């Protein structure tokens, strides 16, 4: 299993939002500040553009290389990240967290020994850095250095006794040593320390799978899915359900995995085979075609698609192309020649059909053992599986085995901000609404179902001639390179002095590019021209909140990049909600906007988010309630109010709100409801 250690980049990004005292000119300071904002809000492509500017003009500064390395790791560019982290270390070897970033990059390219050395160097500067020590233990586990891994975990727990993932990692080390008894003890310890972690249940499922205790494994994966629903977990449970002959349940799990990740090739592969088994042949054909868009050179998929096309009497030309490609790759595959013989006969090529038939017979007589193995595989097709890396063509009818790993999964997630905690519930408030020119899309580039919202004032703006279409969004949005280029080009337009709409549009562009200071200046210009401009007040409040949020994170750490003695190894915790100070300018803008337009539901919603993050639950609940009165289908308001009610101990009311949020499209709400039962 490939270890993804990016989980710890969010605390690192928060840490890095500090003043860069070594920068000599205010413009460079400003560009770095914008880049840090983009990092904080996960706009990695945007952030790289800003850090490129600084590196081009100040190549001797270590920090921009470090920031750019973080962005590259977040984009899975581990090679580029390792180069940038190395350059940062060359320029300033006393920034301990640079070694963490370099180690993560090395670890994700399977250079475990080098990663261990990077972590060791970083730990000499910050011995209490739990993130580095945890990653070091993972790398030691991967290199079978089990004693060293255990020592690293023990040291980690001395410095950071609340580093909950360490107990699950200790269980993984025990499993690697084939000590199931100790592994189960560590797993139970991990569950007792933090029942909201999914990793221990994955480990229990892994042990059950090794023992062929499929029902136990299914139950534990069900618990893990409740806590952390993701495509891999559904795919893993599907193969277990398949082993118990629950084909309907397996198909449902594969469907959910594909819904969450349309590019999940294992789920597509296995669902196609199961659909063939249950007679859903046309749907299976669609799955194979989808699969081949993702992996066009997969010969097993091409062969299965050809078989279905022949069986259904359709797409003969494509089937012939598929079989030709397969037989070129596997010239001794007798069954393939037999199928091509059948296809050629159906297409009227009797001479070709006879030639393939005779050749298949010659191959069969020479490969009876292989044919016998194939027949046995067919007899056992409902039980036998294969590894994903197994490309043997005679196993074309076998499902890919994807069972839970015996190692804890430590994926990085940006879902670490704005958390509310009660009764071991650790979830985040949905974010504020903001203005944008783009629709938010999912991983398959389809617009999100709840991605567009209506507000009368925005509709009025959009109907004015010459205005670009403005959208109200809540889901986070990372711009792609094309969008960045479009917005950057718009900023080059000559200034239209005295035109409020021009400054409003330019302010929104600056906001989308994470330059909140310049955005606020443009919104100020709008309000100088029109003090009651609702969109400018709304947009300025958003820019103020986001700018302050990003800056506040740096102040909370109280650290400087050059400090090697500060305690920078704070354990990741999910039990303490993030606390942000109230942003007076944002509150003032929202209050003024409320007076101008008391029926603007999103004003109350955004202010509710602001109050929730500052710990003022009563005011937040009141604002969410008013937002719901004005916009009864505002799912995010139900969701956020529900979380606050749970935190207040009002379980019934909170659950009712979450139920409504789920009904309106926020699927996360259901997993929280299950955890509260």
PyMOL commands that set and color helices and strands:
alter all, ss='L'
color gray80, all
select helices_A, chain A and resi 6-16+26-40+44-57+62-74+78-91+96-107+112-125+130-142+146-159+165-176+180-193+199-210+214-227+231-243+247-260+265-277+281-294+299-312+316-329+334-346+350-366+368-379+393-395+456-463+481-490+500-512+516-529+534-557+584-596+601-613+617-630+635-647+651-663+668-676
alter helices_A, ss='H'
color red, helices_A
select strands_A, chain A and resi 385-386+399-400+419-422+425-428+434-436+471-473
alter strands_A, ss='S'
color yellow, strands_A
deselect
rebuild
show_as cartoon
